[in-house]
């Protein structure tokens, strides 16, 4: 059995800042906010004698996974279990307003990320920090593991002109950071003056995958059922910017992909030319039950990751998009906006964080040439920015 890592939630009683003793607290929480004994953060913290919970704040999909599909807004309500108000940060606003913050002294953020820039919980954290800086309220982050490890990084770094709710500030697609480390980066670079405290984990090593932590896995969002899903997500989320199914409406979202116009065997023959490491493509047909191509037979494949250390999710999906674009020019299409509150820019461009990625595919640029430019961006960001904010060895 692996040694059980202690998350920030597990350590909050011992490490709660004395300056915030008996504070009125707001809690940003979701379904995966669990202690190492499966106790939800809302229950865990409601019993604390060091502060008093006054309100919950929920990101995309709600505080307990109430909204199952993607990009479904929800409204605030009163939690029946605790009687506390629940404020939605994925509805009429994604940033807490003054009224929401009125009755709290300190905001606590306890969210499980999955290691990808697109995943909106990072940006909920950013907007909470922005609102709390404006309201002069401290923020405490209860840190959690990066489930796909904190060592490997990959993909382009977001360009300023492609900011959106799937990327507000420069980060690579696979960022290799924890929520606490991202919080330090955001505070130092964009929210100077915010009183930010991190309650760190104990026992977590950067190279660990989630299964090595001994912690219980709970779905942070409905289409993130396993760590295997999180492993492919830094690449396969790009399919949301296309007319390809990313596997929503199947039992293996993001691992399964395809479209009605794809011949699986023809596609896999082309993908073999790329000699992609750490994976096996299994050809299949599938029938999505919802989202893209619901009820229509699709041809495609399932990604089986055979070596996580060698597998490169962003490179893999770049190869998939190149192959489909070349094989099916009359059928493949980039999705049009709106997407995640962006009304003008193409979804693929805000996901990639630039338009160069799309233009390279359209122009037939080689996969190695593409990887070279985003690796150069990645190296520069890692050396000049990322390494300054790493908490764990």
Helices and strands as residue ranges (DSSP letters): H 8-15, G 18-20, E 23-29, H 41-46, E 51-58, E 77-78, E 85-88, H 98-101, E 106-110, H 121-135, E 138-142, E 154-157, G 160-162, E 172-174, H 179-189, E 196-199, G 210-212, H 227-236, G 237-241, E 256-259, H 264-272, E 279-287, E 297-305, H 313-327, H 347-352, H 356-363, H 367-384, G 386-389
